[in-house]
């Protein structure tokens, strides 16, 4: 059975390997902002600030923001055929551009590219 010190050494070696791999992929595919495409970060501070998170109150069925009742008018008149659905941010501005670019343009993305959640 391996000793705890050799297990820690192996874990440190794995971590260092991931760091080297990350640096290598950054060299081949420099990180670009998912919103504005500026090289240097995966999601720049300006684009991160432009994303508007959805907070309460929201419709309990569709998650539509800024309602005063449990269900929005649309869900009362045309009920969804699902239990519930939620979004974490409004689908507008740089977030909308980033999602459309990802879905439609087949842009080559950085291996660690993610949207801000």
N, C-alpha and C positions, 0 to 999 in steps of 0.2 A: 504494500500500500504506500502511496506517495505521502511524503511529509507535508505539513501545512506550509512550510517555507518554500518547498518546491512548487506547490500549488499557487502560492502568491507570485512566485517568479514567473510561472507560466502565464498567469493572468496579466502581469505587467508586460510580458512579451507580446501577448495578444493585443493589448491596448496600444502598445507602440506600433505594432503592425498596422492596426487600423488608422493610426495617425499618419503613418508613412503613405498608406494607400490613399487617404483623403488628400494629402498634399500632392500626390501624383495626379489624381483626377482633377484637382484644382488647376494644375499646370496644363493638362490637356484640354479641359473644359472649364475655363475661368467662370466662376459664379456670376450670373447676371440676375438682376432684380426681376422677379416674376411679374411685377407691375409695369415698370418703365423701361426695363431691359438695360439699365445702366450696369456696367461691369463693376464688380467689387463686392457685392453681397447678394444673398439669395432673396432678400426682401428688404429694400432700403427703408430708412427711417421715414422718409416723406410718404412713401406708398403705404407703409404700415399705419401711419397716422391718418391716411385718407380712408382706410377701411372702417366702416361704421358697424360696430357690433350691434346685434339685436338684443335688447334687454326688455324686461317686462314693462308694461303689459303687452301680451300678445294673445292671439287666438289660440285656444286650447287644441284645435283640430289641425289647422294649417300653419300656425306659427306667424301669421301676418302681424306685423308690429303696429303699435299705436292704436289699439282699440280699447274701448271702455267696457265692453261686455265679454262674457266667456267665449262667445263665438263671433266671428266677423260676419258681416252681412252676406258675403258670398257663401260661407259655409252654412248659414241658416237657410239660404234659398237654393243652393246647389251643393248638397253634402258630398264630401269626398268619399270614395269607396275604400279608404284606408283608415286605420285607427288614428294615427297622428303623424305629423311630419314637422321637422324643425330645421332652420338654417341658423348658422352662428353669426352671419353678417349679411348686410344688404347687398343684393346682387346689382351693383352699380359701380361706375368709375373704374379704378385700376383693378379691382377684384374681378369685375365683369370682363375687362380686357384680358386679364391673365387667364381666366377660365376659358374664354373663347380661343385665345392663342393656343392653349394646351389642347383643346378639343379639336379645333378645325385646322390649324396651320401646321400641325405636326412638327413644331419647332423642336430642335434637339435641346433637351433640358439637361441641366447638371444632374448627376446621379442623386444628389441630396436635395434637389429642388422641391420645396413645399410651399403651400400657401399659408398665410398666417391664420391661425385658429385660436 
